[in-house]
Amino acid sequence: MDPKKIFITIKRKAFGLLSGCFTNKIGETVSNNDAIKKILVCRPNHRLGSLLLLQPLVQELESTFPNSKIDLLVNQSCAIQLFQNYDIVNQVIAFPRNPFKSPITYLNTFVRFRSKKYDLAINAAKESCSGKLFTSISKASFKFVGDGEADKKERHIAKQVIHSLRDFLPIMGIKANEGLPPNLDLRLANDELIHGGSFVYDIVQNAQPTICLYTHKSYKKTWWLDFYEHLQKAFPDVNIIEILSKENSSKIGFRAPVLYSNGVRELAAMIANTDVFIGADSGVMHLASSSLTPTIGLFSVTDAEKYKPYNEGSVAVNTNEVELDALMAVVKNSLYPNLDTSA
């Protein structure tokens, strides 16, 4: 067996045994929300989707503690770019993905992390054992490790921590927010949107609606080709473009015009200038959602209730249960939300 896999298995089992030792910490009750000045959000992960799904939590903290500053504890990634327009984010504490390859960097980052004091530390994902660990060993007056009953309250991973935190805050003496959790939002600037729009217009050269596909993740090439043919037949006057992965692969054989950028914000700005994004559950799907583009997330293996896009106009489709003809109706509703289809 691969030594790396053996190590990962042992690490997960060890964290699993330790996770029961990590509990919420309640400090001295505060008098008002302004008493919370420094917040730590722990999500030691590098994946694009995992980091984007922190945005609703950061917005929740922004509205609850408007005079605070947030540090994000993550693994080395594009987190700085994802939160560059969030003024409340003070700094990103980024650990190396593999501590054995960069032990000195890891140790220096750990020392920097341990040197800081916080009023509140939050584990952003209930199932993250490493998130629980970092939250527990942080120097914070209040520590929210998680809620064992969270799954009963909310399934979606981004909303779950918000609902659980709202139950925790009154124990601190804090009035929690009410209403729906915030959406994903990359907070693209106007100049970014104009720049992204220029790429899209250079391809389509018209004012017709545009569908954006991302075919890299999941599904066989035959499925995507069949899906693409259905799209062409159902929407002959609509532009269809494809966002390429960094591997420069297309499961529709480059039949549609393509766009690519290795800049995560530039890529999001391109998607923001289309009318509907369609792609399998992936980081790019959540990037599309965070660009505020109506997103159709395709699910066949992963849990749609846990990872679905939930911004306005977005929907999750279980392709094990929905035929392509029915999927075209979903696309039509997303493209033309104000169209009366009842007749």
GUDO-394402 format. One record per residue (C-alpha): x, y, z. Coordinates in nm, 3 decimals, padded with zeros to 5 digits. Layout:
REM GUDO-394402
X/Y/Z
...
This chain:
REM GUDO-394402
00.000/00.000/00.000
00.116/00.353/-00.073
00.293/00.494/00.239
00.124/00.829/00.179
-00.220/00.666/00.186
-00.127/00.475/00.502
-00.024/00.802/00.671
-00.344/00.977/00.565
-00.555/00.687/00.696
-00.373/00.688/01.031
-00.402/01.068/01.055
-00.776/01.062/00.990
-00.832/00.789/01.249
-00.624/00.979/01.505
-00.812/01.303/01.440
-01.138/01.112/01.459
-01.050/00.981/01.804
-00.936/01.323/01.919
-01.234/01.513/01.783
-01.448/01.411/02.076
-01.207/01.601/02.302
-01.266/01.930/02.120
-01.547/02.126/02.280
-01.681/02.480/02.263
-01.529/02.728/02.508
-01.737/02.996/02.672
-01.549/03.297/02.811
-01.686/03.576/03.026
-02.016/03.700/02.882
-01.978/04.024/02.687
-02.206/04.325/02.709
-02.249/04.395/02.337
-02.135/04.295/01.989
-01.862/04.561/01.979
-01.672/04.367/02.248
-01.570/04.118/01.981
-01.283/04.278/01.791
-01.062/03.994/01.667
-01.204/03.681/01.507
-01.033/03.371/01.375
-01.205/03.149/01.116
-01.043/02.807/01.078
-01.073/02.615/00.752
-00.735/02.443/00.695
-00.811/02.346/00.337
-00.678/02.460/-00.002
-00.966/02.363/-00.232
-01.134/02.643/-00.423
-01.487/02.534/-00.336
-01.413/02.498/00.035
-01.271/02.849/00.052
-01.552/03.007/-00.150
-01.804/02.848/00.084
-01.654/03.057/00.365
-01.794/03.374/00.208
-02.142/03.349/00.365
-01.985/03.300/00.709
-01.754/03.600/00.664
-02.053/03.814/00.558
-02.248/03.689/00.860
-01.963/03.794/01.090
-01.931/04.124/00.904
-02.292/04.215/00.978
-02.287/04.081/01.334
-01.953/04.236/01.432
-01.906/04.535/01.196
-01.616/04.677/01.398
-01.417/04.355/01.407
-01.134/04.211/01.197
-01.112/03.851/01.077
-00.811/03.629/01.023
-00.862/03.327/00.797
-00.662/03.014/00.878
-00.637/02.804/00.562
-00.390/02.597/00.364
-00.179/02.766/00.095
-00.423/02.861/-00.178
-00.585/03.155/-00.356
-00.767/03.269/-00.042
-00.611/03.616/-00.053
-00.755/03.673/-00.401
-01.095/03.536/-00.304
-01.133/03.777/-00.011
-00.939/04.078/-00.140
-01.253/04.295/-00.149
-01.360/04.200/00.202
-01.231/04.486/00.416
-01.314/04.295/00.733
-01.055/04.027/00.650
-00.733/04.134/00.818
-00.497/03.860/00.705
-00.478/03.507/00.571
-00.274/03.261/00.777
-00.178/03.001/00.517
-00.022/02.671/00.622
00.171/02.459/00.370
-00.045/02.184/00.223
00.215/01.923/00.315
00.398/01.994/00.644
00.660/01.726/00.570
00.769/01.898/00.250
00.787/02.242/00.412
00.849/02.181/00.785
01.021/02.514/00.854
00.749/02.715/00.682
00.486/02.513/00.865
00.655/02.571/01.201
00.696/02.945/01.139
00.330/02.974/01.039
00.226/02.780/01.349
00.430/03.010/01.574
00.270/03.314/01.409
-00.075/03.162/01.458
-00.012/03.084/01.825
00.125/03.433/01.893
-00.208/03.599/01.817
-00.497/03.641/02.060
-00.861/03.643/01.952
-01.196/03.721/02.106
-01.369/03.449/01.903
-01.241/03.147/01.709
-01.469/02.949/01.478
-01.433/02.611/01.312
-01.602/02.670/00.976
-01.680/02.307/00.886
-01.830/02.068/01.139
-01.666/01.757/00.991
-01.317/01.913/00.972
-01.102/01.752/01.242
-00.808/01.981/01.164
-01.042/02.279/01.187
-01.153/02.163/01.530
-00.791/02.117/01.636
-00.677/02.465/01.531
-00.985/02.625/01.685
-00.925/02.441/02.012
-00.557/02.535/02.043
-00.609/02.897/01.940
-00.571/03.170/02.200
-00.934/03.280/02.193
-01.171/03.379/02.472
-01.462/03.208/02.295
-01.418/02.899/02.081
-01.689/02.758/01.857
-01.575/02.409/01.758
-01.910/02.290/01.628
-02.258/02.168/01.699
-02.324/01.795/01.714
-02.685/01.856/01.612
-02.597/02.076/01.313
-02.708/01.821/01.052
-03.059/01.827/01.194
-03.082/02.204/01.155
-02.925/02.254/00.812
-02.757/02.024/00.558
-02.576/02.276/00.339
-02.213/02.310/00.447
-02.200/02.690/00.405
-02.529/02.755/00.584
-02.478/02.495/00.856
-02.208/02.681/01.047
-02.411/03.004/01.030
-02.721/02.848/01.187
-02.511/02.676/01.454
-02.319/02.997/01.529
-02.645/03.187/01.568
-02.740/02.940/01.842
-02.400/02.982/02.008
-02.380/03.364/02.010
-02.658/03.430/02.266
-02.458/03.219/02.515
-02.179/03.477/02.471
-02.423/03.761/02.533
-02.442/03.848/02.164
-02.759/03.913/01.967
-02.749/03.691/01.659
-02.876/03.774/01.313
-03.204/03.644/01.181
-03.327/03.566/00.832
-03.166/03.375/00.549
-02.787/03.323/00.550
-02.591/03.541/00.306
-02.510/03.418/-00.044
-02.169/03.356/-00.193
-02.025/03.679/-00.329
-01.676/03.732/-00.468
-01.746/04.108/-00.471
-01.611/04.161/-00.819
-01.524/04.524/-00.889
-01.668/04.712/-01.187
-01.335/04.718/-01.367
-01.305/04.341/-01.324
-01.653/04.291/-01.468
-01.579/04.516/-01.766
-01.253/04.333/-01.828
-01.425/03.993/-01.812
-01.705/04.114/-02.037
-01.458/04.213/-02.307
-01.336/03.852/-02.332
-01.690/03.717/-02.363
-01.800/03.976/-02.619
-01.492/03.915/-02.833
-01.618/03.558/-02.872
-01.995/03.596/-02.908
-02.011/03.934/-03.088
-02.384/03.972/-03.019
-02.635/04.057/-02.746
-02.803/03.716/-02.729
-02.806/03.525/-02.398
-02.497/03.317/-02.330
-02.468/02.977/-02.164
-02.135/02.895/-02.002
-02.032/02.528/-01.971
-01.766/02.369/-01.755
-01.724/02.007/-01.864
-01.406/01.909/-01.681
-01.541/01.745/-01.368
-01.737/01.416/-01.362
-01.950/01.266/-01.637
-01.826/01.083/-01.942
-01.751/01.253/-02.271
-02.051/01.081/-02.433
-02.285/01.236/-02.173
-02.149/01.586/-02.233
-02.169/01.551/-02.610
-02.531/01.437/-02.585
-02.605/01.723/-02.346
-02.440/01.976/-02.580
-02.647/01.855/-02.876
-02.963/01.890/-02.669
-02.863/02.247/-02.581
-02.803/02.338/-02.945
-03.138/02.198/-03.047
-03.333/02.355/-02.758
-03.165/02.698/-02.780
-03.051/02.759/-03.140
-03.027/03.136/-03.093
-02.834/03.127/-02.766
-02.455/03.156/-02.744
-02.275/02.860/-02.584
-01.919/02.896/-02.463
-01.698/02.665/-02.259
-01.466/02.744/-01.970
-01.157/02.524/-01.994
-00.977/02.363/-01.702
-00.607/02.416/-01.645
-00.557/02.078/-01.813
-00.695/02.235/-02.133
-00.945/01.952/-02.175
-01.292/01.966/-02.329
-01.542/01.684/-02.302
-01.739/01.829/-02.593
-01.433/01.816/-02.816
-01.388/02.196/-02.837
-01.714/02.228/-03.033
-01.798/02.552/-02.853
-01.579/02.865/-02.833
-01.355/02.847/-02.527
-01.228/03.078/-02.254
-00.953/03.019/-02.002
-00.774/03.213/-01.731
-00.541/03.101/-01.455
-00.655/03.402/-01.252
-00.947/03.304/-01.032
-01.103/03.652/-01.024
-01.060/03.703/-01.398
-01.226/03.367/-01.460
-01.515/03.464/-01.232
-01.553/03.797/-01.415
-01.584/03.611/-01.746
-01.853/03.384/-01.602
-02.031/03.689/-01.455
-02.080/03.818/-01.808
-02.277/03.510/-01.911
-02.641/03.440/-01.834
-02.630/03.082/-01.703
-02.345/02.860/-01.586
-02.380/02.481/-01.612
-02.127/02.244/-01.458
-02.079/01.952/-01.225
-02.019/02.001/-00.853
-01.673/02.156/-00.831
-01.483/02.462/-00.719
-01.557/02.630/-01.050
-01.930/02.572/-00.994
-01.905/02.761/-00.664
-01.692/03.026/-00.834
-01.976/03.080/-01.082
-02.221/03.108/-00.795
-01.996/03.359/-00.619
-01.987/03.568/-00.940
-02.367/03.600/-00.891
-02.441/03.414/-01.216
-02.744/03.180/-01.210
-02.579/02.840/-01.170
-02.707/02.495/-01.258
-02.507/02.246/-01.054
-02.504/01.889/-01.186
-02.487/01.616/-00.922
-02.457/01.241/-00.964
-02.227/01.130/-00.679
-02.178/01.410/-00.425
-02.453/01.523/-00.186
-02.655/01.797/-00.356
-02.819/01.912/-00.033
-02.476/01.967/00.119
-02.296/02.132/-00.172
-02.559/02.280/-00.407
-02.531/02.638/-00.534
-02.793/02.843/-00.353
-02.765/03.196/-00.486
-03.066/03.355/-00.653
-03.152/03.174/-00.975
-02.929/02.878/-00.893
-03.042/02.518/-00.875
-02.902/02.169/-00.821
-02.999/01.884/-01.055
-02.955/01.516/-00.976
-02.873/01.377/-01.319
-02.942/01.024/-01.197
-03.308/01.123/-01.173
-03.352/01.390/-01.443
-03.345/01.312/-01.815
-03.183/01.550/-02.062
-03.517/01.675/-02.199
-03.626/01.770/-01.847
-03.286/01.931/-01.788
-03.349/02.155/-02.091
-03.659/02.286/-01.910
-03.441/02.372/-01.610
-03.200/02.559/-01.836
-03.491/02.747/-01.996
-03.620/02.856/-01.656
-03.274/02.984/-01.565
-03.224/03.164/-01.896
-03.569/03.321/-01.899
-03.682/03.344/-01.533
-03.963/03.589/-01.614
-04.106/03.383/-01.897
-04.452/03.243/-01.825
-04.431/02.870/-01.903
-04.768/02.782/-01.753
-04.958/02.821/-02.079
